[in-house]
Amino acid sequence: MAGALPEGDPAPEDGLLPASAAVGSDERNFGVYVHVPYCRVRCGYCDFNTYTAQELGGTRQNDYAEQAAWELSFGADVLRRSGVAERQVSTVFFGGGTPTLLPATDLALMLQRIKDEWGLAPGAEVTTEANPDSVDAAYLATLAEAGFTRASFGMQSAVPSVLATLDRTHTPERVPLVTGWARDAGLQVSVDLIYGTPGETLSDWERSIDAALATNPDHISAYALIVERGTKLAAQIRRGEVPEPDEDLHAEMYELADARFREAGLSWYEISNWSRTPETRSSHNLSYWTGEDWWAAGPGAHSHVGGVRWWNVKHPGAYAQRVAAGVSPAHSRELLTDAARLEERVLLETRIADGLPIELLGPEGRRAVPELIASGLIDGRAAIGGRVVPTLQGRLLADTVVHRLLE
């Protein structure tokens, strides 16, 4: 399970948002995230807000779809009563946990509630995460029929020893099967990879890259393994059972992935994400990086509307109690200051290929731009056009770029 919730102001039981949340809302896109907090087993590296059957404390997975659907209706009502512009949903994302541990009909039920309350915008992207061993052809066909447009598979690696270190339950042979079934159902395919697992070699990583590209994905995510405090993996490293991640090897792995993905026709659009075309980017994740609005339903889920951020109670049992009482499941919230919102824009938009408008920077940040160009960390041509876009080296040293721009 994840650590403690962030601190914030108490969230009102009626969920109403301050008037500032509505300002300019008609000009922002709106998305919905549904957190499904269940996993069959706990992966040793994961600190997401997820629970195995033994950790649910009497809460039933079978009740979850109706609980989340209630919150979605509650959210639509809250936004209306708060004066936020009524908008169709541009993107929907089911994440976890493992959303596909629930029956496909449960995911369809929650998606239908989103359609009923807000409607889907033309061409809306509707994605679910899935473990390769949690779906079959019939399941994926049901999702497509319900209106899902993309499946994002947690492949992580094609090397059995790496999967074992990560506590993943699927075999490498499963991945081409499920991606093929998804395509047969008419779904776009995304695969997620993790690099830098203790004991993983550059050759192992290349094998995983090759296997991922062999599925001909529309989209690939490749994330460096981060050892989170409180996880099983962190304890194993502390006890000396597995080696610590090697940052230099991480950089080699990233450079190899970027080169191989480019050769295969995939372009980077965010530090850890590559897509076949601009249309197959993850529009939902881009909405996070560009500060759009989204309602996030489920235990521990974080929402954002117009500079107001709030987060739900963590445990599925506490969430179920709030829903049963007919009150907001939000635990706390914060109203972001203009300075905090600008800092977030710099942090996030310097991660994406579309870049950050230089005009948003303060005087010190603008003065840092020529030095960052000379250091090879940001693209000079893009800067002449008025945007900060990281080079390959800048992506590897993203924290340095952000630090200089915010000085």
BELCORSUL-V849058 format. One record per residue. N is the residue number from 0. SS is DSSP state (~ for helix, > for strand, _ for the rest). OMEGA is omega in radians with two decimals (* if undefined). Layout:
n & ss & omega
N & SS & OMEGA
N & SS & OMEGA
This chain:
n & ss & omega
0 & _ & -3.12
1 & _ & 3.12
2 & _ & -3.07
3 & _ & 3.05
4 & _ & 3.08
5 & _ & 3.08
6 & _ & 3.13
7 & _ & 3.08
8 & > & 3.10
9 & > & 3.10
10 & _ & -3.12
11 & _ & -3.12
12 & _ & 3.12
13 & _ & 3.07
14 & _ & -3.04
15 & _ & -3.10
16 & _ & 3.07
17 & _ & -3.07
18 & ~ & -3.10
19 & ~ & -3.11
20 & ~ & -3.09
21 & ~ & -3.06
22 & _ & 3.11
23 & _ & -3.06
24 & ~ & 3.13
25 & ~ & -3.14
26 & ~ & -3.11
27 & _ & 3.02
28 & _ & -3.11
29 & > & 3.11
30 & > & 3.11
31 & > & 3.03
32 & > & 3.07
33 & > & -3.14
34 & > & 3.08
35 & > & -2.86
36 & _ & -3.02
37 & > & 3.03
38 & _ & 3.11
39 & _ & 3.05
40 & _ & 3.11
41 & _ & 3.08
42 & _ & -3.00
43 & _ & -3.10
44 & _ & -2.91
45 & _ & 3.02
46 & _ & 3.07
47 & _ & -3.13
48 & _ & -3.09
49 & _ & -3.03
50 & > & 2.97
51 & _ & -3.08
52 & ~ & -3.09
53 & ~ & -3.07
54 & ~ & -3.02
55 & _ & 3.07
56 & _ & 3.09
57 & _ & 3.08
58 & _ & -3.05
59 & _ & 3.05
60 & ~ & -3.09
61 & ~ & -3.12
62 & ~ & -2.91
63 & ~ & -3.07
64 & ~ & 3.12
65 & ~ & 3.11
66 & ~ & 3.13
67 & ~ & 3.11
68 & ~ & 3.08
69 & ~ & -3.13
70 & ~ & 3.12
71 & ~ & 3.07
72 & ~ & 3.09
73 & ~ & -3.13
74 & ~ & 3.12
75 & ~ & 3.12
76 & ~ & 3.12
77 & ~ & -3.11
78 & ~ & 3.10
79 & ~ & -3.10
80 & ~ & 3.11
81 & _ & 3.08
82 & _ & 3.11
83 & _ & -3.09
84 & _ & 3.09
85 & _ & -3.09
86 & _ & 2.97
87 & _ & -3.09
88 & > & -3.14
89 & > & -3.11
90 & > & 3.04
91 & > & 3.14
92 & > & 3.02
93 & > & -3.11
94 & > & -3.08
95 & > & 0.27
96 & _ & 3.14
97 & _ & -3.12
98 & ~ & -3.05
99 & ~ & 2.88
100 & ~ & 3.05
101 & _ & 3.04
102 & _ & 3.11
103 & ~ & 3.13
104 & ~ & 3.07
105 & ~ & 3.08
106 & ~ & 3.11
107 & ~ & 3.13
108 & ~ & -3.13
109 & ~ & 3.09
110 & ~ & 3.11
111 & ~ & 3.11
112 & ~ & 3.08
113 & ~ & 3.11
114 & ~ & -3.09
115 & ~ & -3.04
116 & ~ & -3.04
117 & _ & -2.98
118 & _ & 3.09
119 & > & 3.08
120 & > & 3.08
121 & > & -3.13
122 & > & -3.11
123 & > & 3.09
124 & > & -3.13
125 & > & -2.99
126 & > & 2.87
127 & > & 2.93
128 & > & 3.14
129 & > & 2.92
130 & _ & -3.11
131 & _ & -3.13
132 & _ & -3.12
133 & _ & -3.13
134 & _ & 2.97
135 & _ & -3.06
136 & ~ & -3.12
137 & ~ & 3.13
138 & ~ & -3.11
139 & ~ & 3.09
140 & ~ & 3.10
141 & ~ & 3.10
142 & ~ & -3.14
143 & ~ & 3.12
144 & ~ & -3.13
145 & ~ & 3.12
146 & _ & 3.04
147 & _ & -3.11
148 & _ & -3.05
149 & > & 2.97
150 & > & -3.14
151 & > & -2.99
152 & > & 3.10
153 & > & -3.13
154 & > & 3.11
155 & > & -3.13
156 & _ & 3.02
157 & _ & -3.07
158 & _ & -3.06
159 & ~ & -3.12
160 & ~ & 3.10
161 & ~ & 3.08
162 & ~ & 3.13
163 & ~ & 3.11
164 & ~ & 3.14
165 & _ & -3.11
166 & _ & 3.07
167 & _ & -3.01
168 & _ & -3.11
169 & _ & 3.04
170 & _ & 3.12
171 & ~ & -3.09
172 & ~ & -3.10
173 & ~ & -3.00
174 & ~ & 3.13
175 & ~ & 3.09
176 & ~ & -3.04
177 & ~ & 3.10
178 & ~ & 3.06
179 & ~ & 3.10
180 & ~ & 3.13
181 & ~ & 3.11
182 & ~ & 3.12
183 & ~ & 3.13
184 & _ & -3.13
185 & _ & -3.14
186 & _ & 2.91
187 & > & -3.07
188 & > & 2.98
189 & > & 3.05
190 & > & 3.11
191 & > & 3.10
192 & > & 3.03
193 & > & 3.09
194 & > & 3.13
195 & _ & 3.06
196 & _ & 3.11
197 & _ & -3.13
198 & _ & 3.14
199 & _ & 3.12
200 & _ & 3.07
201 & ~ & 3.09
202 & ~ & 3.07
203 & ~ & -3.10
204 & ~ & 3.11
205 & ~ & 3.09
206 & ~ & 3.12
207 & ~ & 3.09
208 & ~ & -3.13
209 & ~ & -3.12
210 & ~ & 3.12
211 & ~ & -3.12
212 & ~ & 3.12
213 & ~ & 3.08
214 & _ & -3.13
215 & _ & -3.04
216 & _ & 3.01
217 & _ & -2.99
218 & > & 3.06
219 & > & 2.94
220 & > & 3.10
221 & > & -3.04
222 & > & 3.01
223 & > & 3.11
224 & _ & 3.05
225 & _ & 3.14
226 & _ & -3.08
227 & _ & 3.10
228 & _ & 3.07
229 & _ & -3.14
230 & _ & 3.06
231 & ~ & -3.12
232 & ~ & 3.12
233 & ~ & 3.11
234 & ~ & 3.12
235 & ~ & 3.12
236 & ~ & 3.14
237 & ~ & 3.13
238 & _ & 3.12
239 & _ & -3.11
240 & _ & 3.06
241 & _ & -3.10
242 & _ & 3.04
243 & _ & 3.07
244 & _ & -3.11
245 & _ & -3.06
246 & ~ & 3.11
247 & ~ & 3.09
248 & ~ & 3.06
249 & ~ & -3.11
250 & ~ & 3.09
251 & ~ & -3.12
252 & ~ & 3.12
253 & ~ & -3.13
254 & ~ & 3.09
255 & ~ & -3.14
256 & ~ & -3.11
257 & ~ & -3.14
258 & ~ & -3.10
259 & ~ & 3.12
260 & ~ & 3.11
261 & ~ & 3.11
262 & ~ & -3.11
263 & _ & 3.08
264 & _ & 3.09
265 & _ & -3.10
266 & > & 3.09
267 & > & 3.03
268 & > & 3.00
269 & > & -2.96
270 & _ & -3.06
271 & _ & -3.02
272 & > & -3.14
273 & > & -3.13
274 & > & -3.13
275 & _ & 3.13
276 & _ & 3.05
277 & ~ & -3.12
278 & ~ & -3.13
279 & ~ & 2.94
280 & _ & 3.03
281 & _ & 3.14
282 & ~ & -3.13
283 & ~ & 3.13
284 & ~ & 3.07
285 & ~ & 3.11
286 & ~ & 3.05
287 & ~ & -3.05
288 & ~ & -3.13
289 & _ & 2.96
290 & _ & 3.08
291 & _ & 3.14
292 & > & 3.00
293 & > & 2.98
294 & > & -3.13
295 & > & -3.10
296 & > & 3.04
297 & _ & -3.12
298 & _ & 3.10
299 & _ & -3.08
300 & _ & -3.12
301 & > & 3.12
302 & > & 3.08
303 & > & 3.04
304 & > & 3.01
305 & _ & 3.10
306 & _ & 3.03
307 & > & 3.13
308 & > & 3.08
309 & > & -3.08
310 & > & -3.06
311 & > & 3.01
312 & _ & -2.94
313 & _ & -2.93
314 & _ & 3.11
315 & ~ & 3.11
316 & ~ & 3.10
317 & ~ & 3.11
318 & ~ & -3.13
319 & ~ & 3.13
320 & ~ & 3.12
321 & ~ & -3.14
322 & ~ & -3.14
323 & ~ & 3.13
324 & ~ & 3.12
325 & _ & 3.12
326 & _ & -3.12
327 & _ & 3.05
328 & _ & -3.11
329 & > & 3.11
330 & > & -3.10
331 & > & 3.09
332 & > & 3.08
333 & > & 3.05
334 & > & -3.07
335 & _ & 3.05
336 & _ & 3.09
337 & ~ & -3.14
338 & ~ & 3.14
339 & ~ & 3.13
340 & ~ & 3.11
341 & ~ & 3.13
342 & ~ & 3.10
343 & ~ & 3.12
344 & ~ & 3.13
345 & ~ & -3.13
346 & ~ & -3.01
347 & ~ & -3.04
348 & ~ & 3.00
349 & _ & 3.07
350 & _ & -2.99
351 & > & -3.07
352 & _ & 3.10
353 & _ & 2.99
354 & _ & -3.13
355 & > & 3.06
356 & > & -3.13
357 & ~ & -3.09
358 & ~ & 3.13
359 & ~ & -3.06
360 & _ & 3.00
361 & _ & -3.09
362 & ~ & -3.13
363 & ~ & 3.12
364 & ~ & 3.13
365 & ~ & 3.12
366 & ~ & -3.14
367 & ~ & -3.03
368 & ~ & 3.14
369 & ~ & 3.13
370 & ~ & 3.13
371 & ~ & 3.05
372 & ~ & -3.12
373 & ~ & 3.13
374 & _ & 3.13
375 & _ & -3.07
376 & _ & 3.05
377 & > & -3.03
378 & _ & -3.09
379 & ~ & -3.13
380 & ~ & 3.11
381 & ~ & 3.14
382 & ~ & 3.08
383 & ~ & 3.10
384 & _ & 3.02
385 & _ & -3.11
386 & > & 3.04
387 & > & 3.11
388 & _ & -3.09
389 & > & 2.94
390 & _ & 3.07
391 & ~ & 3.11
392 & ~ & 3.11
393 & ~ & 3.07
394 & ~ & 3.12
395 & ~ & -3.11
396 & _ & -3.05
397 & ~ & -3.13
398 & ~ & 3.11
399 & ~ & 3.12
400 & ~ & -3.12
401 & ~ & -3.12
402 & ~ & -3.13
403 & ~ & -3.09
404 & ~ & -3.11
405 & _ & 3.13
406 & _ & *
